[in-house]
Amino acid sequence: MNMKTVICGVEFKNPIITASGTFGFGREYNNFYDVGLLGGICSKGLTLEPRQGNQPVRIAETPSGMLNSVGLQNPGVHYFIQNELPFMKETGAVVIANAAGACESDYVRIVEILSETNVDMIELNISCPNVKKGGMAFGVDPEGVGHIVGAVRKVCRKPLIVKLTPNVSDIAKNALAAQNAGADAISLINTVAAMAVDYKTRRPILKAVTGGLSGPAVKPIALRMVYECYKAVTIPIIGMGGIMSGKDAAEFMLCGSSAVQVGTANIFEPNAAINILNELTKLCESDNINNVQTLVGGIQID
């Protein structure tokens, strides 16, 4: 059984990657299983300076999913490099650093810094608010996507993954803009804008009012968007959004994902990612699939 996948010249031992913001830097989960068995680990979203994140309440359970407005709480890129990156590299999994920022100069500088390290890949989180455009995220229109990816590409010396937001009218156009601006791969989807309300208090549950919806509730949206992007671009796709089982992972691969990221599942089941890997492996064995990559783009449309 060949579970390997190669994305932008980087070899993953299997297509299961943990998603940014749901796995920390892997330390806590390594107490449950050897996280080095996974294909890759994506760091928490990193910023130039440490961030405390938003005020609580910033997590809320919803039917078939969860809302979060954590606000990119993280120790900052320099702390990451000194204290977390060495551990992540020791695991043997591919290390992806998720880079975030509030303006173009933030993105450019953090990617410059990360390019000097031994991270294997950089994932550009372009769902962050662009403070110079009134808080609108960089990734909501093709022009914004192309601009920020182009600026970062000039200084990035690592394979560059661009993480796309689903809160757009045509995600395929944004994917194409990322590719044309120099992205080596894309990942999708980030969380869907949503909110929850407490009827008794008649107030929003989240302090920030709205947050990002993730979990099984968004899976159908994510599958559709991965499929649309697969038809539009030629660069590899990393799919995510409500993946809870090996079967879910296989469905994303059929729609065009070369690999998948597991997010929300990690939060309520610490062994989720390794379980999904084992389930995907058994699924391939039962269907006599010798190479997991033969699933990619294999969906049949009449």
C-alpha positions as CSV (number, residue, x, y, z in Angstrom):
1,M,0.0,0.0,0.0
2,N,1.6,3.3,-1.1
3,M,0.2,6.1,1.0
4,K,2.8,8.7,0.0
5,T,2.0,11.9,-1.7
6,V,4.3,14.6,-3.1
7,I,3.2,18.3,-3.1
8,C,5.4,20.9,-4.6
9,G,8.4,18.6,-4.4
10,V,7.8,17.8,-0.7
11,E,7.2,14.2,0.1
12,F,4.5,13.3,2.7
13,K,4.5,9.8,4.1
14,N,0.6,9.9,3.8
15,P,-2.0,12.5,2.8
16,I,-3.2,13.3,6.4
17,I,-2.2,16.7,7.7
18,T,-3.4,18.5,10.9
19,A,-5.0,21.8,10.3
20,S,-3.8,25.2,11.6
21,G,-5.3,26.3,14.9
22,T,-6.6,22.9,15.9
23,F,-3.4,21.0,16.8
24,G,-1.2,23.6,18.5
25,F,2.3,22.7,17.5
26,G,1.7,19.0,18.1
27,R,3.1,18.6,21.6
28,E,-0.1,17.8,23.5
29,Y,-1.3,15.4,20.9
30,N,2.0,13.6,20.9
31,N,1.1,12.4,24.4
32,F,-1.7,10.4,22.8
33,Y,0.1,9.0,19.8
34,D,3.3,9.5,17.7
35,V,2.3,12.5,15.6
36,G,5.3,11.7,13.4
37,L,3.1,9.0,11.8
38,L,1.0,11.7,10.1
39,G,1.9,13.2,6.8
40,G,2.2,16.7,8.1
41,I,1.6,19.1,10.9
42,C,0.4,22.7,10.3
43,S,1.3,25.2,13.0
44,K,-1.1,27.6,14.7
45,G,-1.5,30.8,12.7
46,L,1.7,32.8,13.4
47,T,2.0,36.6,13.5
48,L,5.1,38.8,13.9
49,E,4.3,39.6,17.5
50,P,2.6,37.5,20.2
51,R,-1.2,37.8,20.2
52,Q,-3.5,37.1,23.2
53,G,-6.5,36.6,20.8
54,N,-10.1,37.7,21.4
55,Q,-12.0,38.0,24.7
56,P,-14.1,34.9,25.7
57,V,-16.6,33.6,24.9
58,R,-14.7,32.6,21.8
59,I,-15.7,29.0,21.2
60,A,-19.3,27.7,20.8
61,E,-20.7,24.3,19.9
62,T,-23.3,24.2,17.1
63,P,-25.2,21.4,15.5
64,S,-22.7,19.3,13.5
65,G,-19.9,21.7,14.2
66,M,-18.4,24.5,16.2
67,L,-17.9,28.3,16.0
68,N,-14.6,29.9,16.9
69,S,-13.4,33.5,17.2
70,V,-10.1,32.8,18.9
71,G,-8.4,35.7,17.1
72,L,-5.1,34.1,16.1
73,Q,-3.8,33.7,19.7
74,N,-0.2,32.7,19.3
75,P,3.3,33.2,20.8
76,G,4.7,35.0,17.8
77,V,7.0,33.8,15.0
78,H,10.2,34.3,16.9
79,Y,9.1,32.2,19.8
80,F,7.8,29.6,17.4
81,I,11.2,29.3,15.7
82,Q,13.1,29.0,18.9
83,N,10.8,26.8,21.0
84,E,8.3,25.0,18.8
85,L,9.9,24.4,15.4
86,P,12.7,22.1,16.7
87,F,10.1,19.7,18.3
88,M,8.0,19.8,15.1
89,K,11.0,18.9,13.0
90,E,11.9,16.1,15.3
91,T,8.6,14.3,14.8
92,G,9.5,13.5,11.2
93,A,6.2,14.8,9.8
94,V,6.3,17.5,7.2
95,V,6.2,20.9,8.9
96,I,3.9,23.6,7.5
97,A,4.1,27.1,9.1
98,N,0.8,29.1,8.8
99,A,1.6,32.8,8.3
100,A,-0.9,35.5,9.1
101,G,-0.9,39.3,9.2
102,A,-2.9,42.5,9.3
103,C,-1.4,44.2,6.3
104,E,0.8,43.5,3.4
105,S,4.1,44.4,5.2
106,D,3.2,42.0,8.0
107,Y,2.8,39.1,5.5
108,V,6.0,39.9,3.6
109,R,8.1,40.2,6.8
110,I,6.8,37.0,8.4
111,V,7.3,35.0,5.2
112,E,10.9,36.4,4.9
113,I,11.6,35.2,8.5
114,L,10.1,31.8,8.0
115,S,12.0,31.4,4.7
116,E,15.2,31.5,6.7
117,T,14.2,28.5,8.8
118,N,13.9,24.7,8.1
119,V,10.1,24.7,7.9
120,D,9.2,22.5,4.9
121,M,6.3,24.7,3.6
122,I,4.5,28.0,4.3
123,E,0.7,28.3,4.3
124,L,-0.5,31.8,3.7
125,N,-3.6,32.6,5.7
126,I,-5.3,35.3,3.6
127,S,-8.6,35.3,5.5
128,C,-7.1,37.8,8.0
129,P,-8.5,41.3,8.0
130,N,-6.6,43.8,5.9
131,V,-6.4,46.8,8.2
132,K,-5.6,49.2,5.4
133,K,-8.8,48.2,3.5
134,G,-11.2,48.7,6.4
135,G,-11.0,45.2,7.8
136,M,-11.9,43.4,4.6
137,A,-10.0,40.1,4.3
138,F,-7.3,39.9,1.6
139,G,-8.8,36.7,0.2
140,V,-12.3,37.9,-0.7
141,D,-11.7,38.9,-4.3
142,P,-9.3,37.8,-7.0
143,E,-7.5,41.2,-7.1
144,G,-6.8,41.0,-3.4
145,V,-5.6,37.4,-3.6
146,G,-3.3,38.1,-6.5
147,H,-1.9,41.2,-4.9
148,I,-0.9,39.7,-1.5
149,V,0.3,36.4,-3.0
150,G,2.4,38.3,-5.5
151,A,4.0,40.4,-2.8
152,V,4.8,37.4,-0.7
153,R,6.0,35.3,-3.6
154,K,8.9,37.8,-4.2
155,V,10.4,36.9,-0.8
156,C,9.2,33.3,-0.2
157,R,11.9,30.7,-0.7
158,K,9.7,27.8,0.5
159,P,6.8,26.0,-1.3
160,L,3.9,28.4,-0.8
161,I,0.4,27.2,0.0
162,V,-2.4,29.8,-0.1
163,K,-5.3,29.1,2.2
164,L,-8.6,30.3,0.7
165,T,-11.6,31.6,2.4
166,P,-15.1,30.2,1.4
167,N,-16.8,33.5,2.1
168,V,-16.7,34.5,-1.5
169,S,-18.9,34.5,-4.6
170,D,-16.6,32.4,-6.8
171,I,-13.7,30.5,-5.1
172,A,-12.4,29.1,-8.4
173,K,-11.5,32.7,-9.5
174,N,-9.6,33.3,-6.3
175,A,-7.8,30.0,-6.7
176,L,-6.8,30.9,-10.2
177,A,-5.6,34.3,-9.0
178,A,-3.5,32.6,-6.4
179,Q,-2.0,30.3,-9.0
180,N,-1.3,33.1,-11.4
181,A,0.4,35.2,-8.7
182,G,2.8,32.3,-7.9
183,A,1.2,30.0,-5.4
184,D,2.6,26.5,-5.5
185,A,-0.5,25.0,-4.0
186,I,-3.8,26.0,-2.4
187,S,-5.7,24.8,0.7
188,L,-9.4,25.1,1.3
189,I,-11.7,25.7,2.9
190,N,-11.1,28.0,5.9
191,T,-14.1,28.5,8.2
192,V,-17.5,29.8,7.1
193,A,-18.7,33.1,8.6
194,A,-21.5,32.4,11.0
195,M,-23.0,33.2,14.4
196,A,-24.9,31.6,17.3
197,V,-27.5,33.2,19.6
198,D,-28.6,32.5,23.2
199,Y,-32.4,32.8,23.2
200,K,-32.6,33.2,27.0
201,T,-30.1,36.1,27.2
202,R,-31.0,37.3,23.7
203,R,-27.4,37.9,23.0
204,P,-24.8,36.4,20.7
205,I,-22.9,33.5,22.3
206,L,-19.6,34.7,21.0
207,K,-18.1,37.9,22.5
208,A,-17.1,38.9,18.9
209,V,-20.7,38.2,17.8
210,T,-19.6,36.3,14.7
211,G,-17.0,33.6,14.2
212,G,-15.9,30.8,11.9
213,L,-18.0,27.7,11.4
214,S,-16.2,24.4,11.0
215,G,-16.9,20.7,11.4
216,P,-19.2,18.3,9.6
217,A,-21.7,21.0,8.8
218,V,-19.4,22.6,6.3
219,K,-18.3,19.4,4.5
220,P,-20.7,19.6,1.6
221,I,-19.6,23.2,1.0
222,A,-16.0,22.3,1.1
223,L,-16.4,19.3,-1.2
224,R,-18.1,21.6,-3.8
225,M,-15.4,24.2,-3.6
226,V,-12.5,21.7,-3.8
227,Y,-14.2,20.3,-6.9
228,E,-14.6,23.7,-8.5
229,C,-11.0,24.7,-7.8
230,Y,-9.7,21.4,-9.2
231,K,-11.4,22.2,-12.5
232,A,-9.9,25.7,-12.5
233,V,-6.2,25.2,-11.5
234,T,-3.3,22.9,-12.2
235,I,-1.5,23.3,-8.9
236,P,-2.1,20.8,-6.0
237,I,-5.0,21.2,-3.6
238,I,-5.1,20.4,0.1
239,G,-8.7,19.9,1.1
240,M,-10.3,20.4,4.5
241,G,-13.7,21.1,6.1
242,G,-15.5,18.6,8.3
243,I,-13.3,15.6,7.7
244,M,-14.1,13.1,10.5
245,S,-13.3,9.7,8.9
246,G,-11.2,8.0,6.3
247,K,-14.2,7.9,4.0
248,D,-14.5,11.7,4.3
249,A,-10.8,12.0,3.4
250,A,-11.3,9.8,0.4
251,E,-14.2,11.9,-0.8
252,F,-12.1,15.0,-0.7
253,M,-9.4,13.3,-2.7
254,L,-12.0,12.2,-5.3
255,C,-13.0,15.8,-5.7
256,G,-9.4,16.8,-6.4
257,S,-7.4,17.0,-3.1
258,S,-3.9,15.6,-3.2
259,A,-3.9,15.7,0.6
260,V,-6.3,16.7,3.4
261,Q,-6.2,18.6,6.6
262,V,-8.0,17.4,9.8
263,G,-9.2,20.2,12.0
264,T,-12.2,20.3,14.3
265,A,-12.1,16.5,14.7
266,N,-8.9,16.9,16.8
267,I,-10.6,19.0,19.3
268,F,-13.2,16.5,20.5
269,E,-11.1,13.3,19.7
270,P,-7.4,13.6,20.3
271,N,-6.7,10.5,18.2
272,A,-8.8,11.8,15.3
273,A,-6.0,12.3,12.8
274,I,-4.3,9.0,13.3
275,N,-7.7,7.2,13.3
276,I,-8.6,8.9,10.0
277,L,-5.2,7.8,8.5
278,N,-5.8,4.2,9.6
279,E,-9.4,4.2,8.2
280,L,-8.2,5.6,4.9
281,T,-5.5,2.9,4.7
282,K,-8.0,0.2,5.4
283,L,-10.5,1.6,2.9
284,C,-7.8,1.5,0.2
285,E,-6.9,-2.0,1.1
286,S,-10.5,-3.2,1.0
287,D,-11.0,-1.6,-2.4
288,N,-7.7,-3.0,-3.8
289,I,-6.2,0.5,-4.3
290,N,-2.5,0.1,-4.3
291,N,-1.7,3.8,-4.5
292,V,-3.8,6.3,-2.6
293,Q,-3.0,9.0,-5.1
294,T,-5.1,7.2,-7.7
295,L,-8.1,8.6,-5.9
296,V,-7.2,12.2,-6.7
297,G,-9.7,13.7,-9.1
298,G,-11.4,10.4,-9.6
299,I,-14.9,11.5,-9.2
300,Q,-17.1,10.5,-12.1
301,I,-19.5,13.1,-13.5
302,D,-22.0,12.0,-16.1
